[in-house]
Amino acid sequence: MNDRLIDDDRLDLARKSILPGEGFFYPDSFDAERADREVREALAGADTVVLADPDADGLACVAFVREAFGTGALVPTSPHDLSDTLDRVADHLEPGARVFVCDLCPDEYRYIAGQFERLIERAASVQWFDHHQWADETTERVRTAGAELVVGDSEEECSADVTLAALDHEFDPLYAELATVTRDHDLWLREDPRSDDLADFAYWSDPEEYVGIVREHGPDLPPEVEEYLAEQRVEKEALIERAVERAETHEIGPWTVGVTYGRCSQNEVAEALREAGTDAAVVVKPSGSASIRGTETFERCHEVAGQVNGGGHPKAAGCKPDIYDDMLDYAHHWTTRGAVTKQVILGAFERLADKGVETSQ
């Protein structure tokens, strides 16, 4: 494939809004080779390792571990990639190293069982800090395998809160403030304007750069970072506007559900749909995944996502329906603005509404 066809820098905004980023078009085998090399290099000689979601919440956890132990090799990963990442870390971990897993929740234990148990055997200790919705069976099996698992209240704490409290270290007040501001965005409280800055900077920057900056400055980002964010937000706002414009609403049971498609910042799009009167919002991404956001009148996002290969919190969840068999399916996804994915997720809302009706009868 000609590189220019997937070059983000040459795409106009209209096309960029409906197509995935250029990284999507790299084969999994290429990504796997690169990931294996990066994990091997990161873990060489490391006595402390952190597996974390590379958003603001997960990276705050990395900052806390490094502050407490003076070191911590970072291995960024996501819930969908967790089993593969555990496998790579188990392959390359220095014998006797301590391991932390932060801001990650497996959908089911069976997806990580073999890989996680190999990691437990090789590591001196494994501590897992999170705040998502954990199934009782998964919680029990992770602990039975030998990990120290601490799961916070997903409606009150973010993973940064959990990690800060769980680590046996006297932290500077700057770190407590970082956890508080991180929670403000992660739980979508939106009471502190600095939290949007942290979330955007974590998204646009290299994870190591983010960790270094917040360890030095806490939640008050330096002027050069603020200038960078202002430049990046020009395009961000334009992509949000396009996603909001193409949104549709559906009445499902007692709920008004807003559904849209596009490469965009899902939280801001969901907020705009909430202000327009929706109880829940679904933002389908060009990559095939989707974000589901709730409100005070809909706190069952994780139940919707759980039906379509995902999970999360009552008011915020994510999923990627297992409906993509080949590139023709993705081509249809892009040209129809996610029609099949929307249908599958709306079907999950409908089943949830039907279940509610049955329960009330």
CORLINJO-V369335 format. One record per residue. N is the residue number from 0. RES is the residue in three letters. OMEGA is omega in degrees with one decimal (NA if undefined). BURIAL is I if it has 9 or more other ideal C-beta (glycine too) atoms within 8 Angstrom, else O. D_CENTER is the distance of its C-alpha to the mean C-alpha in Angstrom with 1 decimal. Layout:
# CORLINJO-V369335
n=N res=RES omega=OMEGA burial=BURIAL d_center=D_CENTER
n=N res=RES omega=OMEGA burial=BURIAL d_center=D_CENTER
This chain:
# CORLINJO-V369335
n=0 res=MET omega=177.1 burial=O d_center=29.4
n=1 res=ASN omega=-176.7 burial=O d_center=30.5
n=2 res=ASP omega=-175.5 burial=O d_center=27.9
n=3 res=ARG omega=-178.9 burial=O d_center=28.8
n=4 res=LEU omega=-178.6 burial=O d_center=27.6
n=5 res=ILE omega=-178.2 burial=O d_center=23.9
n=6 res=ASP omega=-178.7 burial=I d_center=24.4
n=7 res=ASP omega=-173.9 burial=O d_center=22.1
n=8 res=ASP omega=-178.3 burial=O d_center=24.7
n=9 res=ARG omega=178.5 burial=O d_center=27.4
n=10 res=LEU omega=173.3 burial=I d_center=25.7
n=11 res=ASP omega=-171.4 burial=O d_center=26.8
n=12 res=LEU omega=-177.9 burial=I d_center=24.4
n=13 res=ALA omega=179.1 burial=O d_center=25.3
n=14 res=ARG omega=179.4 burial=O d_center=24.5
n=15 res=LYS omega=-178.7 burial=I d_center=21.3
n=16 res=SER omega=-174.5 burial=I d_center=20.1
n=17 res=ILE omega=-179.5 burial=I d_center=20.5
n=18 res=LEU omega=176.8 burial=I d_center=19.8
n=19 res=PRO omega=177.2 burial=I d_center=16.7
n=20 res=GLY omega=-173.6 burial=O d_center=16.6
n=21 res=GLU omega=178.1 burial=O d_center=19.1
n=22 res=GLY omega=179.9 burial=O d_center=16.8
n=23 res=PHE omega=-172.2 burial=O d_center=16.5
n=24 res=PHE omega=174.3 burial=O d_center=20.2
n=25 res=TYR omega=179.6 burial=O d_center=20.4
n=26 res=PRO omega=178.0 burial=O d_center=21.4
n=27 res=ASP omega=-179.6 burial=O d_center=19.3
n=28 res=SER omega=177.3 burial=O d_center=22.4
n=29 res=PHE omega=179.3 burial=O d_center=22.2
n=30 res=ASP omega=-178.6 burial=I d_center=18.6
n=31 res=ALA omega=178.8 burial=I d_center=19.6
n=32 res=GLU omega=179.7 burial=O d_center=22.6
n=33 res=ARG omega=179.8 burial=O d_center=20.9
n=34 res=ALA omega=179.6 burial=I d_center=18.1
n=35 res=ASP omega=179.5 burial=I d_center=21.0
n=36 res=ARG omega=-178.0 burial=O d_center=23.0
n=37 res=GLU omega=178.1 burial=O d_center=20.4
n=38 res=VAL omega=179.7 burial=I d_center=19.7
n=39 res=ARG omega=-179.5 burial=I d_center=23.5
n=40 res=GLU omega=-178.8 burial=O d_center=24.2
n=41 res=ALA omega=-173.8 burial=I d_center=21.6
n=42 res=LEU omega=-178.9 burial=I d_center=23.0
n=43 res=ALA omega=178.3 burial=O d_center=26.6
n=44 res=GLY omega=-176.1 burial=O d_center=28.4
n=45 res=ALA omega=176.4 burial=I d_center=25.4
n=46 res=ASP omega=175.5 burial=O d_center=26.2
n=47 res=THR omega=-175.2 burial=I d_center=22.8
n=48 res=VAL omega=178.5 burial=I d_center=19.5
n=49 res=VAL omega=169.7 burial=I d_center=15.9
n=50 res=LEU omega=-174.8 burial=I d_center=13.1
n=51 res=ALA omega=168.5 burial=I d_center=9.8
n=52 res=ASP omega=-174.7 burial=I d_center=6.2
n=53 res=PRO omega=169.8 burial=I d_center=7.6
n=54 res=ASP omega=-175.4 burial=I d_center=6.4
n=55 res=ALA omega=-179.0 burial=I d_center=9.5
n=56 res=ASP omega=179.9 burial=I d_center=9.1
n=57 res=GLY omega=-177.6 burial=I d_center=8.7
n=58 res=LEU omega=172.6 burial=I d_center=11.3
n=59 res=ALA omega=177.3 burial=I d_center=13.6
n=60 res=CYS omega=178.4 burial=I d_center=13.9
n=61 res=VAL omega=179.1 burial=I d_center=15.1
n=62 res=ALA omega=-179.2 burial=I d_center=17.5
n=63 res=PHE omega=178.4 burial=I d_center=18.9
n=64 res=VAL omega=-180.0 burial=I d_center=19.5
n=65 res=ARG omega=177.4 burial=I d_center=21.3
n=66 res=GLU omega=-176.7 burial=I d_center=23.3
n=67 res=ALA omega=-173.2 burial=I d_center=24.4
n=68 res=PHE omega=178.9 burial=I d_center=25.3
n=69 res=GLY omega=-178.5 burial=O d_center=26.0
n=70 res=THR omega=178.5 burial=O d_center=23.9
n=71 res=GLY omega=178.3 burial=I d_center=20.7
n=72 res=ALA omega=-176.9 burial=I d_center=19.7
n=73 res=LEU omega=171.8 burial=I d_center=16.1
n=74 res=VAL omega=179.9 burial=I d_center=14.5
n=75 res=PRO omega=176.4 burial=O d_center=10.9
n=76 res=THR omega=180.0 burial=I d_center=9.1
n=77 res=SER omega=177.9 burial=O d_center=6.4
n=78 res=PRO omega=-179.4 burial=I d_center=7.4
n=79 res=HIS omega=-177.5 burial=O d_center=9.5
n=80 res=ASP omega=-170.2 burial=O d_center=11.2
n=81 res=LEU omega=-177.8 burial=I d_center=11.7
n=82 res=SER omega=179.0 burial=I d_center=15.3
n=83 res=ASP omega=-179.4 burial=I d_center=16.3
n=84 res=THR omega=176.3 burial=I d_center=15.1
n=85 res=LEU omega=179.4 burial=I d_center=17.0
n=86 res=ASP omega=-179.0 burial=I d_center=19.9
n=87 res=ARG omega=180.0 burial=I d_center=20.0
n=88 res=VAL omega=177.1 burial=I d_center=19.9
n=89 res=ALA omega=179.1 burial=I d_center=22.6
n=90 res=ASP omega=-167.7 burial=I d_center=24.6
n=91 res=HIS omega=-178.6 burial=I d_center=24.6
n=92 res=LEU omega=173.4 burial=I d_center=24.3
n=93 res=GLU omega=-179.9 burial=I d_center=27.4
n=94 res=PRO omega=178.3 burial=O d_center=29.4
n=95 res=GLY omega=177.5 burial=O d_center=29.1
n=96 res=ALA omega=174.4 burial=I d_center=26.0
n=97 res=ARG omega=-176.2 burial=I d_center=23.8
n=98 res=VAL omega=173.0 burial=I d_center=20.1
n=99 res=PHE omega=174.0 burial=I d_center=17.2
n=100 res=VAL omega=-170.6 burial=I d_center=13.9
n=101 res=CYS omega=174.0 burial=I d_center=11.5
n=102 res=ASP omega=-179.7 burial=I d_center=8.4
n=103 res=LEU omega=179.0 burial=I d_center=8.3
n=104 res=CYS omega=176.9 burial=I d_center=10.1
n=105 res=PRO omega=177.6 burial=I d_center=12.2
n=106 res=ASP omega=175.9 burial=I d_center=13.2
n=107 res=GLU omega=-177.1 burial=O d_center=16.7
n=108 res=TYR omega=-176.0 burial=I d_center=18.5
n=109 res=ARG omega=-179.9 burial=O d_center=20.6
n=110 res=TYR omega=-176.7 burial=I d_center=17.8
n=111 res=ILE omega=-167.4 burial=I d_center=17.8
n=112 res=ALA omega=-175.7 burial=I d_center=21.3
n=113 res=GLY omega=-177.9 burial=O d_center=23.4
n=114 res=GLN omega=-177.9 burial=I d_center=21.0
n=115 res=PHE omega=-179.8 burial=I d_center=20.1
n=116 res=GLU omega=173.2 burial=I d_center=23.8
n=117 res=ARG omega=178.6 burial=I d_center=24.9
n=118 res=LEU omega=179.0 burial=I d_center=22.6
n=119 res=ILE omega=-179.1 burial=I d_center=24.2
n=120 res=GLU omega=-174.1 burial=O d_center=27.6
n=121 res=ARG omega=-174.6 burial=O d_center=27.1
n=122 res=ALA omega=173.6 burial=I d_center=25.5
n=123 res=ALA omega=178.6 burial=O d_center=27.6
n=124 res=SER omega=174.7 burial=O d_center=24.9
n=125 res=VAL omega=175.3 burial=I d_center=21.3
n=126 res=GLN omega=-174.0 burial=I d_center=19.6
n=127 res=TRP omega=-178.1 burial=I d_center=16.3
n=128 res=PHE omega=-176.3 burial=I d_center=14.8
n=129 res=ASP omega=178.5 burial=I d_center=12.2
n=130 res=HIS omega=179.2 burial=I d_center=12.3
n=131 res=HIS omega=179.4 burial=I d_center=10.8
n=132 res=GLN omega=-177.9 burial=I d_center=13.6
n=133 res=TRP omega=171.9 burial=I d_center=15.4
n=134 res=ALA omega=-177.9 burial=O d_center=18.3
n=135 res=ASP omega=-178.4 burial=O d_center=21.5
n=136 res=GLU omega=179.6 burial=O d_center=22.4
n=137 res=THR omega=177.9 burial=I d_center=19.2
n=138 res=THR omega=-177.7 burial=I d_center=19.7
n=139 res=GLU omega=-175.5 burial=O d_center=23.4
n=140 res=ARG omega=175.6 burial=I d_center=23.0
n=141 res=VAL omega=179.2 burial=I d_center=20.6
n=142 res=ARG omega=178.9 burial=I d_center=23.2
n=143 res=THR omega=179.1 burial=O d_center=26.1
n=144 res=ALA omega=176.3 burial=I d_center=25.0
n=145 res=GLY omega=-179.5 burial=O d_center=25.4
n=146 res=ALA omega=169.0 burial=I d_center=22.2
n=147 res=GLU omega=-175.9 burial=O d_center=22.2
n=148 res=LEU omega=175.7 burial=I d_center=19.3
n=149 res=VAL omega=180.0 burial=I d_center=18.6
n=150 res=VAL omega=-179.8 burial=I d_center=16.4
n=151 res=GLY omega=177.1 burial=I d_center=16.7
n=152 res=ASP omega=-173.0 burial=O d_center=17.3
n=153 res=SER omega=178.5 burial=I d_center=14.1
n=154 res=GLU omega=-176.1 burial=O d_center=16.3
n=155 res=GLU omega=-172.9 burial=O d_center=17.8
n=156 res=GLU omega=167.1 burial=I d_center=15.6
n=157 res=CYS omega=-178.4 burial=I d_center=12.4
n=158 res=SER omega=176.9 burial=I d_center=11.9
n=159 res=ALA omega=176.0 burial=I d_center=13.8
n=160 res=ASP omega=-176.8 burial=I d_center=16.6
n=161 res=VAL omega=-177.9 burial=I d_center=16.7
n=162 res=THR omega=-179.6 burial=I d_center=17.0
n=163 res=LEU omega=-178.2 burial=I d_center=19.5
n=164 res=ALA omega=-173.4 burial=O d_center=21.6
n=165 res=ALA omega=-177.2 burial=O d_center=21.6
n=166 res=LEU omega=-179.1 burial=I d_center=22.7
n=167 res=ASP omega=-177.1 burial=O d_center=26.5
n=168 res=HIS omega=176.9 burial=O d_center=26.9
n=169 res=GLU omega=-175.0 burial=O d_center=28.4
n=170 res=PHE omega=170.7 burial=I d_center=25.9
n=171 res=ASP omega=178.9 burial=O d_center=27.1
n=172 res=PRO omega=177.9 burial=O d_center=26.4
n=173 res=LEU omega=-178.1 burial=O d_center=24.3
n=174 res=TYR omega=176.0 burial=I d_center=21.5
n=175 res=ALA omega=177.8 burial=I d_center=21.8
n=176 res=GLU omega=177.0 burial=I d_center=21.7
n=177 res=LEU omega=178.4 burial=I d_center=18.5
n=178 res=ALA omega=-179.4 burial=I d_center=16.9
n=179 res=THR omega=-178.9 burial=I d_center=18.5
n=180 res=VAL omega=176.2 burial=I d_center=17.3
n=181 res=THR omega=177.7 burial=I d_center=13.7
n=182 res=ARG omega=-177.2 burial=I d_center=14.0
n=183 res=ASP omega=178.3 burial=I d_center=15.6
n=184 res=HIS omega=-173.2 burial=I d_center=12.6
n=185 res=ASP omega=176.5 burial=I d_center=9.9
n=186 res=LEU omega=176.4 burial=I d_center=12.5
n=187 res=TRP omega=175.8 burial=I d_center=13.6
n=188 res=LEU omega=174.4 burial=I d_center=17.1
n=189 res=ARG omega=177.1 burial=I d_center=17.9
n=190 res=GLU omega=-178.0 burial=O d_center=21.0
n=191 res=ASP omega=-177.1 burial=I d_center=20.6
n=192 res=PRO omega=179.4 burial=O d_center=20.4
n=193 res=ARG omega=-175.8 burial=I d_center=19.3
n=194 res=SER omega=175.6 burial=I d_center=15.8
n=195 res=ASP omega=177.1 burial=I d_center=15.2
n=196 res=ASP omega=178.9 burial=I d_center=16.6
n=197 res=LEU omega=-178.1 burial=I d_center=14.3
n=198 res=ALA omega=-179.1 burial=I d_center=11.1
n=199 res=ASP omega=-179.4 burial=I d_center=13.0
n=200 res=PHE omega=177.0 burial=I d_center=14.5
n=201 res=ALA omega=-178.5 burial=I d_center=11.3
n=202 res=TYR omega=-172.9 burial=O d_center=10.3
n=203 res=TRP omega=-175.1 burial=O d_center=13.9
n=204 res=SER omega=170.7 burial=I d_center=15.2
n=205 res=ASP omega=-177.7 burial=O d_center=15.4
n=206 res=PRO omega=179.8 burial=I d_center=13.6
n=207 res=GLU omega=177.8 burial=O d_center=17.1
n=208 res=GLU omega=-179.2 burial=O d_center=18.4
n=209 res=TYR omega=-178.3 burial=I d_center=15.9
n=210 res=VAL omega=179.5 burial=I d_center=16.7
n=211 res=GLY omega=-178.5 burial=O d_center=20.3
n=212 res=ILE omega=-176.4 burial=I d_center=20.5
n=213 res=VAL omega=174.6 burial=I d_center=19.0
n=214 res=ARG omega=-179.5 burial=I d_center=21.2
n=215 res=GLU omega=-171.1 burial=O d_center=24.2
n=216 res=HIS omega=-173.9 burial=I d_center=23.6
n=217 res=GLY omega=-177.3 burial=O d_center=21.2
n=218 res=PRO omega=179.3 burial=I d_center=19.7
n=219 res=ASP omega=-174.7 burial=O d_center=22.7
n=220 res=LEU omega=-177.1 burial=I d_center=21.8
n=221 res=PRO omega=-175.5 burial=O d_center=25.0
n=222 res=PRO omega=-178.1 burial=O d_center=26.8
n=223 res=GLU omega=176.0 burial=O d_center=26.0
n=224 res=VAL omega=177.9 burial=I d_center=22.3
n=225 res=GLU omega=178.0 burial=I d_center=23.0
n=226 res=GLU omega=177.9 burial=O d_center=25.2
n=227 res=TYR omega=-180.0 burial=I d_center=22.6
n=228 res=LEU omega=179.3 burial=I d_center=20.1
n=229 res=ALA omega=178.9 burial=O d_center=23.0
n=230 res=GLU omega=-178.1 burial=O d_center=23.7
n=231 res=GLN omega=-174.5 burial=I d_center=20.2
n=232 res=ARG omega=176.5 burial=I d_center=20.0
n=233 res=VAL omega=178.0 burial=O d_center=23.1
n=234 res=GLU omega=-179.9 burial=O d_center=21.4
n=235 res=LYS omega=-178.7 burial=I d_center=18.2
n=236 res=GLU omega=179.0 burial=O d_center=20.5
n=237 res=ALA omega=178.6 burial=I d_center=22.4
n=238 res=LEU omega=175.8 burial=I d_center=19.5
n=239 res=ILE omega=-178.7 burial=I d_center=18.5
n=240 res=GLU omega=179.4 burial=O d_center=22.2
n=241 res=ARG omega=179.6 burial=I d_center=22.5
n=242 res=ALA omega=179.0 burial=I d_center=19.7
n=243 res=VAL omega=-178.6 burial=I d_center=21.4
n=244 res=GLU omega=-177.6 burial=O d_center=24.8
n=245 res=ARG omega=-178.9 burial=I d_center=24.0
n=246 res=ALA omega=174.7 burial=I d_center=22.6
n=247 res=GLU omega=176.8 burial=O d_center=24.6
n=248 res=THR omega=-179.8 burial=I d_center=25.1
n=249 res=HIS omega=175.5 burial=I d_center=26.0
n=250 res=GLU omega=-178.1 burial=O d_center=27.9
n=251 res=ILE omega=-175.3 burial=I d_center=26.7
n=252 res=GLY omega=-179.4 burial=I d_center=28.6
n=253 res=PRO omega=-170.6 burial=O d_center=28.4
n=254 res=TRP omega=166.9 burial=I d_center=25.3
n=255 res=THR omega=-175.5 burial=I d_center=25.0
n=256 res=VAL omega=175.6 burial=I d_center=21.9
n=257 res=GLY omega=-177.4 burial=I d_center=20.9
n=258 res=VAL omega=176.7 burial=I d_center=19.6
n=259 res=THR omega=-175.1 burial=I d_center=19.1
n=260 res=TYR omega=171.7 burial=I d_center=18.0
n=261 res=GLY omega=171.5 burial=I d_center=17.1
n=262 res=ARG omega=-171.9 burial=I d_center=15.2
n=263 res=CYS omega=173.8 burial=I d_center=14.3
n=264 res=SER omega=-169.6 burial=I d_center=12.3
n=265 res=GLN omega=-177.2 burial=I d_center=11.4
n=266 res=ASN omega=179.5 burial=I d_center=11.9
n=267 res=GLU omega=176.4 burial=I d_center=15.3
n=268 res=VAL omega=179.1 burial=I d_center=16.3
n=269 res=ALA omega=178.6 burial=I d_center=15.7
n=270 res=GLU omega=178.3 burial=I d_center=17.7
n=271 res=ALA omega=178.9 burial=I d_center=20.4
n=272 res=LEU omega=176.4 burial=I d_center=20.7
n=273 res=ARG omega=179.2 burial=I d_center=20.9
n=274 res=GLU omega=177.6 burial=O d_center=23.7
n=275 res=ALA omega=172.9 burial=I d_center=25.4
n=276 res=GLY omega=179.3 burial=O d_center=25.7
n=277 res=THR omega=174.3 burial=I d_center=22.9
n=278 res=ASP omega=179.1 burial=I d_center=21.8
n=279 res=ALA omega=179.8 burial=I d_center=18.5
n=280 res=ALA omega=176.0 burial=I d_center=16.8
n=281 res=VAL omega=177.6 burial=I d_center=15.3
n=282 res=VAL omega=-180.0 burial=I d_center=14.0
n=283 res=VAL omega=-176.2 burial=I d_center=14.6
n=284 res=LYS omega=176.7 burial=I d_center=13.5
n=285 res=PRO omega=179.1 burial=I d_center=16.1
n=286 res=SER omega=-179.0 burial=O d_center=14.1
n=287 res=GLY omega=178.1 burial=I d_center=14.7
n=288 res=SER omega=179.0 burial=I d_center=11.3
n=289 res=ALA omega=174.2 burial=I d_center=11.2
n=290 res=SER omega=179.7 burial=I d_center=9.6
n=291 res=ILE omega=-177.9 burial=I d_center=12.0
n=292 res=ARG omega=-177.9 burial=I d_center=13.0
n=293 res=GLY omega=179.4 burial=I d_center=16.0
n=294 res=THR omega=176.1 burial=I d_center=18.8
n=295 res=GLU omega=-179.0 burial=O d_center=21.6
n=296 res=THR omega=174.5 burial=O d_center=23.2
n=297 res=PHE omega=-178.2 burial=I d_center=20.4
n=298 res=GLU omega=-178.1 burial=O d_center=18.4
n=299 res=ARG omega=-177.9 burial=I d_center=17.7
n=300 res=CYS omega=-178.2 burial=I d_center=14.5
n=301 res=HIS omega=178.3 burial=I d_center=13.5
n=302 res=GLU omega=175.1 burial=O d_center=17.0
n=303 res=VAL omega=-177.6 burial=I d_center=16.6
n=304 res=ALA omega=-179.1 burial=I d_center=13.5
n=305 res=GLY omega=178.4 burial=I d_center=15.2
n=306 res=GLN omega=-173.0 burial=O d_center=18.0
n=307 res=VAL omega=171.1 burial=I d_center=16.3
n=308 res=ASN omega=-179.9 burial=O d_center=14.4
n=309 res=GLY omega=-179.4 burial=I d_center=11.3
n=310 res=GLY omega=179.1 burial=I d_center=10.6
n=311 res=GLY omega=-175.3 burial=I d_center=9.2
n=312 res=HIS omega=175.2 burial=I d_center=11.4
n=313 res=PRO omega=-178.4 burial=I d_center=14.8
n=314 res=LYS omega=-179.6 burial=I d_center=13.8
n=315 res=ALA omega=-178.4 burial=I d_center=10.2
n=316 res=ALA omega=179.0 burial=I d_center=8.9
n=317 res=GLY omega=180.0 burial=I d_center=7.9
n=318 res=CYS omega=170.3 burial=I d_center=10.4
n=319 res=LYS omega=-178.1 burial=I d_center=12.4
n=320 res=PRO omega=-178.0 burial=I d_center=16.0
n=321 res=ASP omega=-174.2 burial=O d_center=18.2
n=322 res=ILE omega=-175.5 burial=I d_center=20.7
n=323 res=TYR omega=-177.2 burial=O d_center=20.8
n=324 res=ASP omega=-179.6 burial=O d_center=23.8
n=325 res=ASP omega=-175.7 burial=O d_center=24.8
n=326 res=MET omega=175.7 burial=O d_center=24.5
n=327 res=LEU omega=176.7 burial=O d_center=26.8
n=328 res=ASP omega=177.1 burial=I d_center=24.2
n=329 res=TYR omega=177.8 burial=I d_center=21.8
n=330 res=ALA omega=176.8 burial=O d_center=24.8
n=331 res=HIS omega=178.6 burial=I d_center=25.4
n=332 res=HIS omega=-177.7 burial=I d_center=21.8
n=333 res=TRP omega=-175.3 burial=I d_center=22.2
n=334 res=THR omega=178.0 burial=O d_center=25.8
n=335 res=THR omega=-178.8 burial=O d_center=25.3
n=336 res=ARG omega=172.5 burial=I d_center=22.2
n=337 res=GLY omega=-173.4 burial=I d_center=20.2
n=338 res=ALA omega=-176.9 burial=I d_center=23.2
n=339 res=VAL omega=178.9 burial=I d_center=22.7
n=340 res=THR omega=176.6 burial=I d_center=19.0
n=341 res=LYS omega=-177.9 burial=I d_center=19.9
n=342 res=GLN omega=-179.3 burial=O d_center=22.8
n=343 res=VAL omega=-178.1 burial=I d_center=21.0
n=344 res=ILE omega=175.7 burial=I d_center=18.5
n=345 res=LEU omega=174.8 burial=I d_center=21.5
n=346 res=GLY omega=177.4 burial=O d_center=23.3
n=347 res=ALA omega=174.5 burial=I d_center=20.9
n=348 res=PHE omega=-178.9 burial=I d_center=21.5
n=349 res=GLU omega=177.9 burial=I d_center=25.2
n=350 res=ARG omega=178.1 burial=I d_center=25.3
n=351 res=LEU omega=178.3 burial=I d_center=23.7
n=352 res=ALA omega=178.0 burial=I d_center=26.4
n=353 res=ASP omega=179.0 burial=I d_center=29.1
n=354 res=LYS omega=178.3 burial=O d_center=28.1
n=355 res=GLY omega=178.4 burial=I d_center=28.4
n=356 res=VAL omega=-180.0 burial=I d_center=31.8
n=357 res=GLU omega=-178.3 burial=O d_center=33.0
n=358 res=THR omega=-175.8 burial=O d_center=32.1
n=359 res=SER omega=-178.5 burial=O d_center=34.0
n=360 res=GLN omega=NA burial=O d_center=37.1
